[in-house]
Amino acid sequence: MTAAEALSLWEQARREIPARRAAALLAPLPSFPVPADPARMPVGRRDAHLMEMRAHLFGPIVRGVATCPACQQKIEFDTTITDLQLSHDGPNPEVATAITAQVNGYHVIFRLPDTLDLADTAEFPDVVSARRHLFERCIVSAHDDAGQSVAPRELPEEVVIAVSARMAEIDAQADLELSLACPACGTTWRDPFDIGSFFWSELNEQALSWLGEVHELASAYGWSETEILSLGSARRQAYLEMLRA
């Protein structure tokens, strides 16, 4: 992926609200075509593609910082994209739109959540109501033992819990956690890892750095953004070092 492509990706994703940004980061590029509509992919499949794009741009190594929940110590962690991928590309979108579950006398057909579902729950005031709304959006149909149709909001809590657990089991990539240990106090814990937020943070930082380089070189030499980005990283840095000497 060229710097120009990465900046185009950054510009598109920057316009989106956070809940839709992960799908926007999968905008098709000449060097990285994306199958199907990212916003309609099951979240785990979308995230698997995001990991591949992230590796395409920044390489396979993932470095981050976490905070120990016990002593508040900041710790650094290293992992790889391969280690974060539970499967190659997650559930097939076609299969993921009609999954059947039998729970306590209820016959439920559901689909896996996608980006649009998550965006629709982003403004809910609390986690419980957001999760319930997300669940109801993903129910295709529900019937009791007598064959009577049951509205998603009327399903008993034990059915909601069982079907939600089945969703998480099928699309485990959508709810990824890292196993971490604090070297200072020895505490171990699991921390959620959101590839969409992580990738966006990296891309935003890199894009702003590139734009700073463009501004500095354009101000000094009068070159266009296209000309500057086409120089490549090593040559840009050489020019910048001469300017700053």
BELRABEL-V946263 format. One record per backbone hydrogen bond with DSSP energy under -0.5 kcal/mol. CO is the residue of the C=O (numbers start at 0). NH is the residue of the N-H. E is the energy in kcal/mol with one decimal. If there is no record, write none. Layout:
CO;NH;E
CO;NH;E
This chain:
1;5;-2.5
2;6;-2.4
3;7;-1.9
4;8;-2.4
5;9;-2.6
6;10;-2.5
7;11;-2.0
8;12;-2.5
9;13;-2.3
10;14;-0.8
11;14;-0.6
12;15;-1.2
16;19;-1.6
16;20;-0.9
17;20;-0.7
17;21;-0.6
19;23;-1.7
20;24;-1.9
22;25;-1.5
23;26;-1.4
28;31;-1.2
31;28;-1.4
35;37;-0.7
36;39;-1.7
36;40;-0.6
37;40;-0.9
38;114;-0.6
38;115;-1.3
40;114;-0.5
41;45;-2.6
42;46;-2.6
43;47;-2.0
44;48;-2.0
45;49;-2.2
46;50;-2.2
47;51;-1.6
48;52;-2.4
49;53;-2.9
50;54;-2.4
51;55;-2.0
52;56;-1.8
53;57;-3.4
53;58;-0.5
54;58;-1.6
59;80;-2.3
60;62;-0.5
61;78;-2.4
63;76;-2.4
65;74;-3.1
67;71;-1.6
72;67;-2.8
74;65;-2.7
76;63;-2.3
78;61;-3.1
79;83;-1.4
80;84;-1.1
81;84;-0.6
83;85;-0.8
91;95;-2.6
93;96;-0.9
94;97;-1.4
95;111;-2.0
98;109;-2.8
100;102;-0.6
100;107;-3.0
102;105;-2.0
104;144;-0.5
105;102;-2.5
105;107;-0.7
106;142;-2.2
107;100;-2.7
107;109;-0.5
108;139;-2.5
108;140;-1.8
109;98;-3.3
112;42;-2.0
113;117;-2.0
114;118;-2.6
115;119;-1.7
116;120;-0.9
117;120;-0.7
117;121;-0.5
118;121;-0.8
120;123;-1.6
125;129;-1.8
126;130;-2.7
127;131;-2.1
128;132;-2.3
129;133;-2.4
130;134;-2.6
131;135;-2.4
132;136;-2.1
133;137;-1.2
134;137;-0.7
135;138;-1.0
137;110;-2.6
137;139;-0.6
140;108;-2.9
141;149;-3.0
142;106;-3.2
143;146;-2.1
147;143;-2.1
150;153;-2.0
151;154;-1.3
155;158;-0.7
155;159;-2.1
156;160;-2.7
157;161;-1.9
158;162;-2.8
159;163;-2.5
160;164;-2.2
161;165;-1.8
162;166;-2.4
163;167;-2.2
164;168;-2.1
165;169;-2.4
166;170;-2.3
168;171;-0.7
170;173;-1.9
171;174;-1.7
172;175;-0.6
175;192;-2.6
177;179;-0.7
177;190;-2.4
179;188;-2.3
180;182;-0.6
181;185;-2.0
186;181;-2.9
188;179;-3.1
190;177;-3.1
192;194;-0.7
193;197;-2.4
194;198;-2.9
195;199;-2.2
196;200;-2.2
197;201;-2.0
198;202;-2.9
199;203;-3.0
200;204;-1.9
201;205;-2.5
202;206;-3.0
203;207;-2.3
204;208;-1.6
205;209;-2.5
206;210;-2.7
207;211;-1.9
208;212;-1.9
209;213;-2.6
210;214;-2.5
211;215;-2.2
212;216;-2.6
213;217;-2.9
214;218;-2.1
215;219;-1.4
216;220;-2.9
216;221;-0.5
216;222;-0.5
217;221;-1.9
223;227;-2.2
224;228;-2.7
225;229;-1.6
227;230;-1.2
228;231;-0.9
231;235;-2.2
232;236;-2.4
233;237;-1.9
234;238;-2.2
235;239;-2.5
236;240;-2.5
237;241;-1.8
238;242;-2.2
239;243;-2.1
240;244;-0.8
